[in-house]
């Protein structure tokens, strides 16, 4: 007896942006809003900044300053 195959749900892969040291205007892939990113600096890493959507708060990418 052959059992019907189950269809697996398609989960979209996260999209991360090439972000810089300043807030970026982007179209968020999660909420589809066009807005500037909000940046947070991790406590122990003064050379990086994390960018989040200002509308829904989803993580969009990290900027890391080149080390000299």
C-alpha positions in Angstrom: 0.0 0.0 0.0 1.4 3.4 -1.0 1.0 6.2 1.3 0.5 9.8 0.0 3.5 12.0 0.3 3.3 14.8 2.8 3.9 18.3 1.6 6.4 20.2 3.7 5.7 23.9 4.3 8.0 26.3 2.5 9.8 28.5 5.0 11.3 31.6 3.5 15.0 32.1 4.2 15.9 35.2 6.2 17.1 38.2 4.2 19.9 40.2 5.7 21.0 43.6 4.3 24.5 45.0 3.7 24.2 47.7 6.3 26.6 50.5 7.3 27.5 52.4 10.4 24.5 54.7 10.1 20.7 54.0 10.0 19.6 52.7 6.5 16.2 53.1 4.8 15.1 49.7 3.8 11.9 47.8 2.8 11.6 45.2 5.6 11.1 41.7 4.3 9.1 40.8 7.4 6.5 43.6 7.6 7.0 45.1 4.1 7.3 48.6 5.6 9.7 51.1 4.2 11.5 52.7 7.1 14.9 53.5 8.6 16.6 50.9 10.6 17.1 51.3 14.4 20.6 50.5 15.6 21.8 48.9 18.8 25.4 48.5 19.8 26.2 45.2 21.7 27.7 45.9 25.1 31.0 44.1 24.6 31.5 44.8 21.0 32.1 48.5 20.3 33.1 47.8 16.7 29.7 46.4 15.6 26.1 47.7 15.3 23.0 45.6 14.9 20.2 47.0 12.6 16.5 46.3 13.3 13.3 47.3 11.5 11.9 50.4 13.2 8.3 49.2 12.5 8.3 45.5 13.5 11.6 45.2 15.4 13.0 42.3 13.3 16.7 41.9 13.0 18.0 42.9 9.6 21.8 42.7 9.8 25.0 43.7 11.6 27.7 46.2 10.6 31.2 45.4 11.7 33.8 48.1 11.5 37.0 46.8 9.8 39.8 46.3 12.4 43.0 48.0 11.5 
